Amino acid sequence: MRKFKQYLIGIILIQSIGMGTDITNRLGASYYEYGGNYEYSYYNLSWYYGIIGDINKGSLQLPDTEFSIYLSTSKSTYYGFMYTNDANLVLKTDLFANQKFSPFLIFQWTFDSTTALDYRYNPGVGGKVRLGPPGFSISYAFLGEYYKYTGYEQGELLRHSIRPKLKLYPIDGIEIVEELYYKPENGNFDNYLIENILSISIDTVIPGIAISFQHTYNLNSLPPLGYKRRRHILFCGYFCRIIVDPK
């Protein structure tokens, strides 16, 4: 655990170096509740914060550097008792973020009661290459992993992460993003995770407000006993986007 904390502190300190920046804030939320024959409520919150610009600190000159943080959480209750509970945090620092090749540091943390996952920490290092048509890229990361499932001891392993990504803007005001993550264990390709995320954002007539649709498909090749390998999540909601240029 100490190694993860040190890695987390390091990746955060990188973004504290003086930068001439553009800042992006994006907040999303959804809530619904059922009453009558049964009592059920659900909410989801997400937040994205990104800084991109040039690091200029003495002899350290790193142009086009991006630091981002993404946090999401959702909870639901059934007759007042916790039914689902999950959260996801991603910290990332990209060097030369908009260039042909971009090395990066990443830290991920997640938990999910529906899959018996108490926690999973993934610090890693990797690189992204822009290829082919505009908006298409492939990234690779080498990840450490500490994880624990309910009723099991904590485990440790190493993973590879391969992620093709396609971002499209078919017409003005619509953004489509498709991401596929394949994460096999180092040395044991029978143990792998797959995550496919399709996101569609449609701007509304209100500046900064957009409708968001997201479908997520997860597969765990070796889930805990009694849990299914596959999971699907469909989300629809609104988010507010604020872009600030302090220059």
Secondary structure per residue as TSV (DSSP state, phi and psi in degrees):
chain	resnum	aa	ss	phi	psi
A	1	M	-	360.0	-34.8
A	2	R	H	-61.6	-39.8
A	3	K	H	-60.6	-40.0
A	4	F	H	-66.2	-40.3
A	5	K	H	-64.9	-40.4
A	6	Q	H	-64.3	-41.3
A	7	Y	H	-65.0	-41.9
A	8	L	H	-62.4	-44.9
A	9	I	H	-61.4	-41.3
A	10	G	H	-63.2	-43.0
A	11	I	H	-70.1	-30.3
A	12	I	H	-74.3	-38.2
A	13	L	H	-62.7	-30.4
A	14	I	H	-57.4	-40.8
A	15	Q	T	-77.7	-7.8
A	16	S	T	-85.7	-8.8
A	17	I	S	-70.1	143.9
A	18	G	-	-52.7	127.5
A	19	M	E	-136.0	140.9
A	20	G	E	-88.8	114.8
A	21	T	E	-130.8	156.4
A	22	D	E	-105.1	142.3
A	23	I	E	-121.7	134.2
A	24	T	E	-121.1	127.8
A	25	N	E	-118.2	133.4
A	26	R	E	-141.8	125.2
A	27	L	E	-123.6	130.3
A	28	G	E	-125.3	151.3
A	29	A	E	-156.3	148.7
A	30	S	E	-151.4	151.8
A	31	Y	E	-154.9	139.8
A	32	Y	E	-150.1	158.4
A	33	E	E	-147.0	138.2
A	34	Y	E	-114.3	143.4
A	35	G	-	-140.4	170.8
A	36	G	S	105.9	-108.4
A	37	N	S	-66.8	-28.2
A	38	Y	S	-151.4	156.6
A	39	E	-	-110.0	113.3
A	40	Y	E	-142.7	136.1
A	41	S	E	-138.6	152.6
A	42	Y	E	-148.3	141.4
A	43	Y	E	-142.1	154.1
A	44	N	E	-138.6	134.9
A	45	L	E	-129.5	141.5
A	46	S	E	-142.8	150.2
A	47	W	E	-145.3	130.9
A	48	Y	E	-123.7	134.0
A	49	Y	E	-134.8	122.6
A	50	G	E	-131.0	140.5
A	51	I	E	-124.0	129.6
A	52	I	E	-136.6	136.6
A	53	G	E	170.6	-157.4
A	54	D	E	-107.0	133.0
A	55	I	E	-88.3	120.2
A	56	N	E	-129.8	99.1
A	57	K	E	-138.0	93.1
A	58	G	T	64.3	-124.8
A	59	S	T	-81.6	-7.1
A	60	L	E	-85.5	112.1
A	61	Q	E	-125.5	109.6
A	62	L	E	-129.2	98.8
A	63	P	E	-75.3	152.9
A	64	D	E	57.2	53.8
A	65	T	E	-107.3	138.8
A	66	E	E	-125.8	133.6
A	67	F	E	-117.7	134.5
A	68	S	E	-140.4	151.7
A	69	I	E	-133.9	132.5
A	70	Y	E	-127.7	129.7
A	71	L	E	-134.6	130.2
A	72	S	E	-138.8	149.6
A	73	T	E	-152.0	147.3
A	74	S	E	-145.2	146.5
A	75	K	E	-142.9	150.3
A	76	S	E	-142.6	151.0
A	77	T	E	-127.9	148.9
A	78	Y	E	-129.0	114.6
A	79	Y	T	51.4	40.6
A	80	G	T	85.2	-8.3
A	81	F	E	-100.3	145.8
A	82	M	E	-61.6	126.8
A	83	Y	E	-106.2	-50.6
A	84	T	E	-133.5	152.7
A	85	N	E	-158.3	115.8
A	86	D	E	-149.0	159.8
A	87	A	E	-156.2	157.7
A	88	N	E	-148.1	131.4
A	89	L	E	-129.1	132.6
A	90	V	E	-132.2	122.5
A	91	L	E	-112.5	133.6
A	92	K	E	-146.8	138.7
A	93	T	E	-124.2	117.8
A	94	D	E	-105.6	127.7
A	95	L	S	-93.9	136.4
A	96	F	S	55.3	52.7
A	97	A	T	-57.6	-34.2
A	98	N	T	-106.7	18.9
A	99	Q	S	-94.7	177.0
A	100	K	S	-58.5	-43.0
A	101	F	E	-124.4	134.5
A	102	S	E	-135.3	108.9
A	103	P	E	-74.8	153.5
A	104	F	E	-150.4	158.5
A	105	L	E	-111.3	143.9
A	106	I	E	-143.0	147.4
A	107	F	E	-137.4	128.2
A	108	Q	E	-125.4	142.2
A	109	W	E	-140.7	135.2
A	110	T	E	-152.1	155.4
A	111	F	E	-146.2	157.1
A	112	D	E	-158.7	112.5
A	113	S	G	-68.7	-26.1
A	114	T	G	-72.7	-17.3
A	115	T	G	-115.5	13.3
A	116	A	T	64.8	18.2
A	117	L	E	-86.4	109.0
A	118	D	E	-71.6	-41.2
A	119	Y	E	-168.9	156.5
A	120	R	E	-145.4	122.8
A	121	Y	E	-110.5	133.6
A	122	N	E	-136.3	94.8
A	123	P	E	-86.1	147.4
A	124	G	E	-163.1	172.0
A	125	V	E	-137.1	143.0
A	126	G	E	-166.1	-162.8
A	127	G	E	-153.1	153.2
A	128	K	E	-121.7	137.4
A	129	V	E	-122.2	129.2
A	130	R	E	-86.3	126.5
A	131	L	-	-133.6	159.5
A	132	G	S	57.8	-134.2
A	133	P	S	-69.4	158.2
A	134	P	T	-56.8	137.2
A	135	G	T	92.1	-4.4
A	136	F	E	-104.5	134.3
A	137	S	E	-149.4	159.1
A	138	I	E	-128.9	133.6
A	139	S	E	-124.9	154.1
A	140	Y	E	-133.9	139.1
A	141	A	E	-139.2	146.3
A	142	F	E	-105.7	118.9
A	143	L	E	-116.0	138.9
A	144	G	E	-86.4	157.7
A	145	E	E	-148.0	127.4
A	146	Y	E	-114.7	131.5
A	147	Y	E	-146.9	159.4
A	148	K	E	-151.2	131.0
A	149	Y	E	-105.6	150.1
A	150	T	T	-56.7	124.9
A	151	G	T	87.9	1.0
A	152	Y	S	-122.6	160.2
A	153	E	-	-75.6	158.9
A	154	Q	-	-63.8	141.9
A	155	G	E	-122.6	159.7
A	156	E	E	-135.0	142.9
A	157	L	E	-162.8	177.9
A	158	L	E	-118.3	143.3
A	159	R	E	-129.5	152.7
A	160	H	E	-97.0	148.3
A	161	S	E	-131.9	119.1
A	162	I	E	-117.4	127.0
A	163	R	E	-139.1	103.3
A	164	P	E	-79.0	145.6
A	165	K	E	-142.2	138.5
A	166	L	E	-130.4	126.4
A	167	K	E	-119.5	124.6
A	168	L	E	-125.7	148.9
A	169	Y	-	-128.2	81.1
A	170	P	S	-61.5	-38.9
A	171	I	S	-142.9	164.1
A	172	D	T	-59.4	129.8
A	173	G	T	94.4	-2.6
A	174	I	E	-123.0	128.5
A	175	E	E	-122.4	131.0
A	176	I	E	-122.3	126.9
A	177	V	E	-128.2	125.6
A	178	E	E	-118.9	124.9
A	179	E	E	-130.5	136.9
A	180	L	E	-129.3	120.7
A	181	Y	E	-108.8	128.7
A	182	Y	E	-121.3	119.3
A	183	K	E	-128.8	83.5
A	184	P	E	-81.4	151.9
A	185	E	E	-69.9	141.2
A	186	N	T	-63.1	119.1
A	187	G	T	85.3	-3.3
A	188	N	E	-145.3	86.8
A	189	F	E	-78.7	0.6
A	190	D	E	-79.4	-17.1
A	191	N	E	-106.6	107.9
A	192	Y	E	-148.5	159.0
A	193	L	E	-118.6	142.1
A	194	I	E	-127.8	135.4
A	195	E	E	-137.7	125.5
A	196	N	E	-118.6	126.1
A	197	I	E	-124.2	120.8
A	198	L	E	-113.7	119.7
A	199	S	E	-121.5	136.1
A	200	I	E	-129.1	126.0
A	201	S	E	-119.1	129.3
A	202	I	E	-124.6	117.6
A	203	D	E	-66.3	143.7
A	204	T	-	-100.0	-178.9
A	205	V	S	-73.6	-12.3
A	206	I	S	-89.6	119.7
A	207	P	T	-56.3	132.1
A	208	G	T	83.9	-6.2
A	209	I	E	-108.6	130.0
A	210	A	E	-135.6	154.1
A	211	I	E	-91.5	134.6
A	212	S	E	-121.6	130.8
A	213	F	E	-118.1	135.0
A	214	Q	E	-144.3	129.8
A	215	H	E	-117.1	127.9
A	216	T	E	-121.8	130.7
A	217	Y	E	-119.2	125.0
A	218	N	E	-119.5	142.1
A	219	L	E	-137.3	128.7
A	220	N	E	-116.4	114.8
A	221	S	S	-66.9	-25.5
A	222	L	S	-131.3	73.0
A	223	P	-	-75.4	164.9
A	224	P	-	-60.3	155.2
A	225	L	T	-57.3	128.7
A	226	G	T	94.0	-3.4
A	227	Y	S	-113.4	146.7
A	228	K	-	-76.8	156.1
A	229	R	S	-76.0	-31.7
A	230	R	E	-111.5	151.8
A	231	R	E	-149.3	140.5
A	232	H	E	-122.3	140.9
A	233	I	E	-134.7	128.5
A	234	L	E	-118.3	124.3
A	235	F	E	-125.1	139.6
A	236	C	E	-139.2	130.1
A	237	G	E	-169.3	-167.7
A	238	Y	E	-114.5	151.1
A	239	F	E	-138.5	153.0
A	240	C	E	-107.9	129.3
A	241	R	E	-119.8	129.9
A	242	I	E	-126.0	123.4
A	243	I	E	-113.1	125.3
A	244	V	E	-122.1	129.8
A	245	D	-	-114.3	104.6
A	246	P	-	-76.7	-4.3
A	247	K	-	-68.6	360.0
